[in-house]
Amino acid sequence: MTDKKAKLESKAKKFIKQEYVIWLTTVGSNLAPQPRPVWFIWDQDSFLIFSQPHAHKLKHINEHPNVSLHFNADRTADEDVIVFSGTAKIDMNVPPAHKVPAYLKKYKASIQALEATPEQFSQEYSVAIRVTPTSLRGW
């Protein structure tokens, strides 16, 4: 592994641990990119995201499973840009969000700020999306 690639992978791991939101870009029915901020956790070898069942991103993923993910970049802090390309799928084997300990730990306060219980959030955001990265780039 090259030194540049190792540094990029190290930075990507740091962002995954520290960042609260990631931008998921799907491809719409008109073939235009459709970016949106989403909550996520890293789960084994993939990103785990929960969605409302009628969200457009689910239709996009079913039609065009190739997606990208990136973090916000802060120009004032001279942060790197990290972009993952990957394949998204609906994962029917994931328990509800409130039964995924890492997800609940990360977002419990935000769920409360929405004036919802974890169970109510799980009912509203009941579809699990799993994004398996296929490549990483950055600058």
N, C-alpha and C positions, 0 to 999 in steps of 0.2 A: 504494500500500500504506500502510495506516495505521501510525503509529508503534508502537502496541500490537502489531499483527500482526508487524511487523518485529522487535520485541524478542522476541516469543514464538518466532519462527523462529530467531533467533540463539541463544536459550537451548536450543532443541531440537537444533540442530547441535552445540552444546557437549556436551550430554548424550550424543549419538550417538558423539562422539569419545572421551569420557571414561569412560562407563559400561561395566561388564563384563557385567552381566545386565540383561535387559529382561523384563517380565512380558507373556506372550502370553495373551490371553483368547479362548478359542473358545466355541462354543455346543454343549453336549452334546445327546444324543438326547432328553433330557427338557426341552430348551430352557433349561436353567439355564446361567449363565456358568461356565466352567471355567478359572480363571487358573492359570498355572504359570510359574516363572522359566526362562528359556532363554538360552543363549549366542547371540550375534548379531554380524553385521557389517553395515555399510551398504555396499551393492554397487550402484553407479551411482545408481539412483533407487528402491531398495527395500531392505528388510531381508532378509538371508539367514540362515536358521536351519537347523540339521541336527537330524534326529530319528531315533530308533530306529524301525524299520519297523513295529512292532506297537503303537506308542503311540496312545492314544485320540485325541490331538489330530489325527491324520491322518484318522481317520474323521469327526471333527467338521468339519474343513476341507472334506472332500468333500461333506458334507451341508449345511453352512452356511459358505460362504467368507468371510462378513463377520466380521472379528476386530477386536480392539483391542490396543494395545501401550502400556505405560507403564513408567516408571522408578520405582525406590524414591524416596521423598521423605524427607528428613531434617529433621524439625521443628526440631531444635536449630540447624541451619544456615540456617533460614528459606529452604529451597530451594523452587523452584517445582514444581508438578505439571505434567508434560507427558504428554498422552494423544494417541496417534495412532489413528485409525480407518482401516481398510484392507480390502483384499481379499487373501486368502491362496490360494495354489495350490501344488501339488506341482510342482517344476520338474525335469524329467527331463534337462535340458540342462546342469546344473551338474556340474562334475567332483567327485570325492570331496573331502571336507573337507581332507585333507592336501595336496591339489593346488590349493587356493585360498590363495594367499600371504598375503592379509590375515587370513584366518581362522586359519591356522597361526601367524602371527606373534603374534596376540592371545592365543591359547589354548594354545600349545605347552607352557608350564610347567604349566598345569592338566591337560593331557592326561598329562603325565609324572607328576603327582601322583596320577592315577588308576591309575598303574602300567601304562600302556598306551603303545604306540608310536603315532605319528600314523596309521600304516596300520591298526592294530587299532581305533583310535577311528573311523576312516572306515568300517570294516566294521560296527561296532556302530551308528553314527549315519549310516546310509547313505542317508537320504531328505532331499533338500533341499526346504525350504519357502521360498517367496518371498512376502513381504508387501509389497504396493504401497500406500503410504498414500494415502488419499482426503481426509482432513481432519486438522487439528491443533487441539487446544484445550489450554488450560492456565489456571492461576490461581496 
